[in-house]
C-alpha cells in the first residue's frame, strides 16, 4: 500500500478562530513547536536583517506585527497532538 503524507506549516494552522478553525478536521496529527519568546525575537531579527531591514525598522516591525501575532496564536490555539520545545 502507498502511504501519503502532506506536511503543512503555518503560524495560524492551530488558531481556534474562523476561518482557521475550519482546517482542524483536515489534520490527522498536529505539532506545535514551542519556542521561547527571546529566541523567537532573535530569529525574527535575523530574518528581517537578511531581508534588508535596519535594526530599528526590524525591531519596530517585530513589536507592532510579529509579536502581537505570536501572542494571538499562543492565547487562542487549539491543543496540538504533540508539543515540541
C-alpha positions as CSV (number, residue, x, y, z in Angstrom):
1,X,0.0,0.0,0.0
2,X,1.1,3.5,-0.7
3,X,1.5,5.9,2.3
4,X,0.8,9.5,1.6
5,X,1.8,12.4,3.8
6,X,1.0,16.1,3.4
7,X,3.0,18.3,5.7
8,X,1.8,21.9,6.2
9,X,3.4,24.6,8.2
10,X,2.0,27.9,9.3
11,X,1.6,30.3,12.3
12,X,-2.2,30.2,12.2
13,X,-3.0,26.5,11.5
14,X,-3.8,25.8,15.1
15,X,-5.6,29.1,15.7
16,X,-9.1,28.4,17.1
17,X,-10.7,31.3,15.1
18,X,-12.5,31.5,11.9
19,X,-11.6,30.8,9.2
20,X,-8.6,28.9,10.5
21,X,-10.6,26.6,12.8
22,X,-12.3,25.1,9.7
23,X,-9.0,23.4,8.9
24,X,-8.9,21.3,12.1
25,X,-10.9,18.4,10.6
26,X,-8.4,18.1,7.8
27,X,-5.4,17.3,10.0
28,X,-4.8,13.8,11.4
29,X,-1.9,14.9,13.6
30,X,-0.7,18.3,14.7
31,X,2.6,19.5,16.2
32,X,3.3,22.8,17.9
33,X,6.8,24.0,18.2
34,X,7.1,25.9,21.5
35,X,10.0,28.4,21.2
36,X,11.0,30.7,24.0
37,X,10.0,34.3,23.3
38,X,13.6,35.6,23.4
39,X,14.6,33.0,20.8
40,X,11.6,34.0,18.6
41,X,12.7,37.6,18.7
42,X,16.3,36.7,17.9
43,X,15.2,34.7,14.9
44,X,12.9,37.4,13.7
45,X,15.6,40.0,14.0
46,X,17.9,37.7,11.9
47,X,15.2,37.2,9.3
48,X,14.3,40.8,8.9
49,X,18.0,41.8,8.8
50,X,18.5,39.2,6.0
51,X,15.6,40.9,4.1
52,X,17.4,44.2,4.3
53,X,15.6,46.0,7.2
54,X,17.6,48.2,9.5
55,X,17.8,47.1,13.1
56,X,15.4,49.9,14.2
57,X,12.9,49.1,11.5
58,X,13.1,45.4,12.3
59,X,12.5,46.0,16.0
60,X,9.6,48.2,15.2
61,X,8.0,45.7,12.9
62,X,8.6,42.8,15.4
63,X,7.0,44.8,18.2
64,X,4.0,46.0,16.1
65,X,3.3,43.0,13.9
66,X,5.2,39.8,14.6
67,X,4.9,39.6,18.4
68,X,1.2,40.6,18.5
69,X,0.6,37.8,16.0
70,X,2.5,35.3,18.2
71,X,0.7,36.4,21.3
72,X,-2.7,35.9,19.5
73,X,-1.7,32.4,18.5
74,X,-0.4,31.4,21.9
75,X,-3.6,32.7,23.6
76,X,-6.1,31.2,21.1
77,X,-4.6,28.0,19.7
78,X,-6.1,24.6,19.8
79,X,-4.2,21.9,21.6
80,X,-1.7,20.1,19.4
81,X,-1.2,16.4,19.4
82,X,2.5,16.9,20.1
83,X,4.3,19.9,21.6
84,X,8.0,20.2,21.0
85,X,10.0,22.6,22.9
